[in-house]
Amino acid sequence: MDRTWILFLQSLLWTVLPRTDGVPLPRDPKTALDEYVNAFDPHYSYTVLDNLTRRDKDFTTYVLNMTSLKWLNESLVDRPVWWHYLTVTVPRYVTQTLQDSAFLFVDQGDNGVQPPDHSTYFQKIIAAFAVSSGTVAACLTQIPNQPLSFLHDAAGRKSRSEDSLMAYTWWHFLTNRSDPSWLLLFPMTKACVRAMDSVSDVVLKVSAGRQRINRFSVAGASKRGWATWLVAAVDQRVVSFLPIVLDLLNMSKSLHHHFRAYGGWSFAFRNYYELNITELLDSPQMSLMCSLIDPLSYSERYRTKPKLVISTAGDEFFLPDDSHYYYQQLQGEKHLRVLPNAEHLCVGHLLSVIVSTQSFYLSTMLGLQQPTMHWNRTQSEGSGAIYLYTDTLPIKVLAYEAVTWDAKRRDFRWAVATPQPPGVLFRPVPWWSSPVSSPSPGVYMKKFLEPKVGWRAFFIEASFHGPLGTVQTFTTEVQIIPDTFPFPECKAQACHGTIV
């Protein structure tokens, strides 16, 4: 029996063993991900590119060239040594209570990318975040390193990036039950940890030993959002975290839900579909993989870490009600925000997300009490409702609702596959806002009727005053009525499906 299967069986045993003497046995032993991240790698190093340092009257931004790790080896992949640009912005005036804290945003980028340009919109945002918050702010790029080619790829020396790269590593693990470090999220997570090491070290040096960073809040979007979940699970320095457009938790149930809604797989899953990964959905190999990379496998570790999960209502990867399969199981302080009229890239919502991020960062790192929301989703014949309860009076409360284009699929995506692959048709499902009723302070309700055709989705959004004049916006989960599905559950190879 190989070592990966031993780790998997061990984790199952910890889950099912009974308590002894009234004390719960440990349910969170070291995992393969822990071991990979914590393993010494002599390739780790960084250099400050002095010629790229920007010194402003309000801040200084350092640009690091960081080598994070060696992934696999030269006989398997063309560029096994990963390197990254890492910008670290140190404001002139650091808030006293944030001397030990930093914000890390995990970003993408190709290996051939040019050094960070301080004049770009995003770099200006990072600098403004640092100055206005009085805190160190960093941005890590090239997560994952890409494009990469695998020497034994059946498709030839195909250049792979993003989902093509992720899918290939899944396929290799699922069909070979190999070393779990083959899973792309392993080196992605480790690179984030090395970035935190580098931020701490460079700030200590430039401050002449006066500023020691040992607390982080981490954020990232899409696959970087997945790495955000995992780095929060493996590194105690992460105090709070904010995954954006990545809520594929409780993976198996969530993917089965995806199939029942669409009768196949969104075009965004094409790379996984073409490698026949979807037909392995119910396999033991998939269960093993989920135990290693599904954030819900690490739920116990999030108990003490506030988290804000941001998703979009029109995402082409994920469904607006995916939270039904994981949110109640998340432990500790948690918040949710669904962006209406947005697809996976969050186009048009960047500033709003940044404001939420800053408010969340300041609240969690300064130990401020954030508004607490809980809700009930109800459904009766012909209608549905959401009841929202808050412990803080919001400054604004709205409901948002949308109706599918037809009754063929329970589909709120803003883009779908064309009849002739591999095209994509832009077909927005608009979300409309409306007021809610408030029977008493801190209690809000919205009721909708089922549509004559298709499905109606709705949620309630509440905005609150945040620290330093920011505004924090949270939402309830999405309710969909009628709560029916147009397609049956798939099983085994029938889950192969088609692209829609």
Residue pairs with C-beta under 8 A, 6 or more apart in sequence:
2 177
4 32
4 177
4 178
4 179
4 180
4 288
5 177
5 288
7 31
7 32
7 180
8 287
8 288
8 291
10 29
11 29
11 31
11 291
11 297
14 25
14 26
14 27
14 28
14 29
15 27
17 25
18 25
19 25
27 300
28 298
28 300
28 301
31 292
31 297
31 298
32 180
32 181
32 292
33 180
33 186
33 189
33 230
33 233
33 234
33 292
33 293
34 234
36 180
36 181
36 186
36 190
37 186
37 189
37 190
37 193
37 234
37 235
38 234
41 69
41 70
41 190
43 67
43 68
43 69
43 70
43 81
44 67
44 68
44 69
44 194
44 197
45 66
45 67
46 64
46 65
46 66
46 67
46 86
46 198
46 201
46 202
47 64
47 65
47 66
48 62
48 63
48 64
48 202
49 63
49 64
49 65
49 115
52 63
52 115
52 116
53 60
53 61
53 62
53 63
54 60
54 61
54 118
56 127
57 92
58 91
58 92
58 93
58 131
59 89
59 90
59 91
59 92
59 127
59 130
59 131
60 89
60 90
60 92
60 206
61 87
61 88
61 89
61 90
61 118
61 123
61 126
61 127
62 87
62 88
62 89
62 90
62 202
62 206
63 85
63 86
63 87
63 115
63 116
64 85
64 86
64 87
64 88
64 198
64 202
65 83
65 84
65 85
65 86
66 83
66 84
66 85
66 86
66 140
66 194
66 195
66 198
67 81
67 82
67 83
67 84
68 82
68 83
68 84
68 187
68 190
68 191
68 194
68 195
69 81
69 82
69 187
69 190
69 191
69 194
70 80
70 81
70 82
71 77
71 80
71 81
71 82
71 145
71 181
71 186
71 187
72 80
72 181
72 182
73 80
74 80
75 151
76 150
76 151
76 152
77 148
77 149
77 150
77 151
78 148
78 149
78 150
78 151
78 157
79 111
79 145
79 148
82 142
82 144
82 145
82 187
82 191
83 111
83 142
83 145
84 140
84 141
84 142
84 143
84 145
84 191
84 195
85 109
85 113
85 115
85 116
85 141
85 142
86 138
86 139
86 140
86 141
86 195
86 198
86 199
87 116
87 123
87 126
87 138
87 139
88 136
88 137
88 138
88 198
88 199
88 202
88 203
89 126
89 127
89 129
89 130
89 136
89 137
89 138
90 130
90 136
90 203
90 206
90 207
91 130
91 131
91 133
91 134
91 135
91 136
92 131
93 134
94 134
94 135
94 136
94 211
95 133
95 134
95 135
97 366
98 133
98 134
98 135
98 365
98 366
99 211
99 212
100 211
100 212
100 213
100 214
100 215
101 135
101 136
101 213
101 215
101 216
101 217
101 239
101 365
102 135
102 136
102 137
102 138
102 196
102 199
102 200
102 203
102 213
102 215
102 216
102 217
103 129
103 130
103 133
103 135
103 136
103 137
103 138
103 216
103 217
103 218
103 219
103 357
103 361
104 138
104 139
104 140
104 192
104 195
104 196
104 199
104 216
104 217
104 218
104 219
105 126
105 137
105 138
105 139
105 140
105 218
105 219
105 220
106 140
106 143
106 192
106 195
106 218
106 219
106 220
106 224
106 227
106 228
106 231
107 122
107 139
107 140
107 141
107 143
107 220
107 224
108 141
108 142
108 143
108 146
108 162
108 222
108 223
108 224
109 141
109 142
109 143
110 142
110 146
110 147
110 161
111 142
111 145
111 146
111 147
113 141
113 142
116 123
116 139
116 141
117 123
118 124
118 127
122 139
123 139
125 354
126 137
126 138
126 139
127 137
129 135
129 137
129 354
129 357
129 358
130 136
130 137
132 358
132 468
133 358
133 361
133 362
133 468
135 361
135 365
136 199
136 203
136 211
136 213
138 195
138 199
140 191
140 192
140 195
143 188
143 191
143 192
143 220
143 223
143 224
143 227
144 165
144 166
144 184
144 187
144 188
144 191
144 223
145 187
146 160
146 161
146 162
146 165
147 159
147 160
147 161
147 165
148 159
148 160
148 161
148 165
149 157
149 158
149 159
149 160
150 157
150 158
150 160
150 168
150 172
151 157
153 160
153 168
158 164
160 168
162 223
163 268
163 269
163 270
163 271
163 272
164 271
165 184
166 184
166 185
166 223
166 271
167 271
167 272
167 274
167 275
167 277
168 275
169 182
169 183
169 184
170 183
170 184
170 272
170 275
170 277
170 289
171 275
171 276
171 277
172 178
172 182
173 180
173 182
173 183
173 285
173 289
174 277
174 280
174 283
174 285
174 286
174 289
175 285
176 182
177 285
177 288
180 186
180 292
181 187
183 289
183 292
183 293
185 223
185 226
185 227
185 230
185 293
188 223
188 224
188 226
188 227
188 230
189 227
189 230
189 231
189 234
192 218
192 227
192 228
192 231
193 231
193 234
193 235
196 216
196 231
196 235
196 237
199 213
199 216
200 212
200 213
200 214
203 211
203 212
203 213
204 211
204 212
204 213
214 237
215 237
215 239
215 365
216 235
216 237
216 238
216 239
217 238
217 239
217 240
217 241
217 242
217 360
217 361
217 364
217 365
218 228
218 231
218 232
218 238
218 241
218 242
219 228
219 241
219 242
219 243
219 244
219 357
220 226
220 227
220 228
220 243
220 244
221 244
221 245
221 246
221 346
222 244
222 245
222 246
222 317
222 344
223 246
224 246
225 243
225 244
225 245
225 246
226 243
226 246
226 248
226 293
226 295
228 241
228 242
228 243
228 244
228 246
229 241
229 243
229 246
229 249
229 295
229 298
230 293
230 295
230 298
231 238
231 241
232 238
232 241
232 301
232 302
232 305
232 307
233 295
233 298
233 301
233 302
238 305
239 305
239 306
239 364
239 365
240 305
240 306
240 307
240 308
240 360
240 361
240 364
240 365
241 305
241 307
242 307
242 308
242 309
242 310
242 357
242 360
242 361
243 295
243 307
243 309
243 310
244 310
244 311
244 346
244 353
245 310
245 311
245 312
245 315
245 317
245 318
245 344
245 346
246 318
247 309
247 311
247 318
247 322
247 323
247 326
248 254
248 255
248 294
248 317
248 318
248 322
249 294
249 295
249 296
249 322
249 325
249 326
249 330
250 294
250 296
250 325
250 326
250 329
251 290
251 294
251 296
252 281
252 282
252 286
252 287
252 290
253 325
254 318
254 319
254 322
254 325
254 326
255 278
255 281
256 281
256 489
256 490
256 495
257 319
257 321
257 322
257 324
257 325
258 265
258 266
258 318
258 319
259 265
259 487
259 489
259 490
259 495
259 497
260 410
260 485
260 486
260 487
260 488
260 489
260 490
261 319
261 409
261 410
261 411
261 485
261 486
261 487
262 409
262 410
262 411
262 487
262 500
263 409
263 486
263 487
263 497
263 498
263 500
264 497
264 498
264 499
264 500
265 272
265 273
265 278
265 497
265 498
265 499
265 500
266 316
266 317
266 413
266 416
266 417
266 499
266 500
267 316
267 415
267 416
267 417
267 421
267 422
267 424
267 499
267 500
268 316
268 317
268 344
269 278
269 317
269 499
270 422
270 499
272 278
273 496
273 497
273 499
276 496
278 495
278 496
278 497
279 492
279 493
279 494
279 495
279 496
280 286
281 490
281 495
282 491
282 492
282 495
283 492
290 297
291 297
296 326
296 329
296 330
299 329
299 330
299 331
300 331
302 330
302 331
302 332
303 331
303 332
304 332
305 332
305 333
306 332
306 333
306 334
306 335
306 360
306 363
306 364
306 370
307 330
307 332
307 333
307 334
307 335
308 334
308 335
308 336
308 337
308 356
308 357
308 360
308 474
309 323
309 327
309 334
309 335
309 336
309 337
310 337
310 338
310 339
310 353
310 356
311 318
311 320
311 322
311 323
311 336
311 337
311 338
311 339
312 338
312 339
312 342
312 343
312 344
312 346
312 349
313 320
313 338
313 339
313 340
313 341
313 342
313 400
313 402
313 412
313 431
313 457
313 459
313 478
314 320
314 341
314 342
314 343
314 412
314 413
314 414
314 428
314 429
314 431
315 342
315 343
315 344
315 413
316 343
316 344
316 413
316 414
316 415
317 344
319 412
320 338
320 412
320 457
320 459
320 478
320 480
321 457
321 477
321 478
321 479
321 480
323 336
323 477
323 478
324 477
327 334
327 336
327 477
333 370
335 360
335 370
335 373
335 474
336 474
336 475
336 476
336 477
337 356
337 461
337 473
337 474
337 475
338 400
338 459
338 461
338 475
338 477
338 478
339 346
339 349
339 352
339 353
340 400
340 402
340 431
340 433
340 461
341 348
341 428
341 430
341 431
342 348
342 349
342 414
343 413
343 414
343 415
346 353
352 473
355 470
355 471
356 472
356 473
358 466
358 468
358 470
359 466
359 467
359 470
359 471
359 472
360 370
360 472
362 368
362 466
362 467
362 468
362 470
363 369
363 370
363 466
363 467
363 472
364 370
366 467
368 467
370 472
371 390
371 391
371 392
371 394
371 462
371 464
371 472
371 474
372 390
372 391
372 392
373 388
373 389
373 390
373 462
373 474
373 476
374 388
374 389
375 386
375 387
375 388
375 389
375 460
375 476
375 477
376 386
376 387
377 384
377 385
377 386
377 476
377 477
377 479
378 384
378 385
378 386
378 387
379 385
379 479
379 481
379 482
379 483
382 449
382 450
383 447
383 448
383 449
383 450
383 481
384 447
384 448
384 450
384 456
384 458
384 479
384 480
384 481
384 483
385 445
385 446
385 447
385 448
385 479
386 399
386 445
386 446
386 458
386 459
386 460
386 476
386 479
387 443
387 444
387 445
388 397
388 436
388 443
388 444
388 445
388 460
388 462
388 476
389 442
389 443
389 444
390 442
390 444
390 462
391 442
392 442
392 464
393 441
393 442
394 462
394 463
394 464
395 463
395 464
395 465
395 471
396 462
396 463
397 435
397 436
397 438
397 444
397 460
397 461
397 462
397 463
398 433
398 434
398 435
398 436
398 460
398 461
399 433
399 434
399 435
399 436
399 446
399 458
399 459
399 460
399 461
400 431
400 432
400 433
400 434
400 458
400 459
400 460
400 461
401 431
401 432
401 434
401 448
401 456
401 457
401 458
402 412
402 429
402 430
402 431
402 432
402 456
402 457
402 458
403 429
403 451
403 454
403 455
403 456
403 457
404 410
404 411
404 412
404 429
404 451
404 454
404 455
404 456
405 411
405 427
405 429
405 454
406 453
406 454
407 453
407 454
407 455
407 486
408 486
409 486
409 500
410 454
410 455
410 480
410 485
410 486
411 429
411 500
412 429
412 457
413 427
413 429
414 426
414 427
414 428
414 429
415 424
415 425
415 426
415 427
416 424
416 425
416 427
416 500
417 423
417 424
417 425
417 499
417 500
418 424
418 425
421 499
422 499
434 446
436 444
436 445
436 446
436 460
437 444
437 445
437 446
438 444
438 445
439 445
444 460
444 462
446 458
446 460
448 456
448 458
448 481
449 456
450 456
450 481
450 482
455 480
455 481
455 482
455 484
456 480
456 481
457 478
457 479
457 480
458 478
458 479
459 475
459 476
459 477
459 478
459 479
460 475
460 476
461 473
461 474
461 475
461 476
462 473
462 474
462 475
463 471
463 472
463 473
464 471
464 472
464 473
464 474
465 471
465 472
466 472
490 497
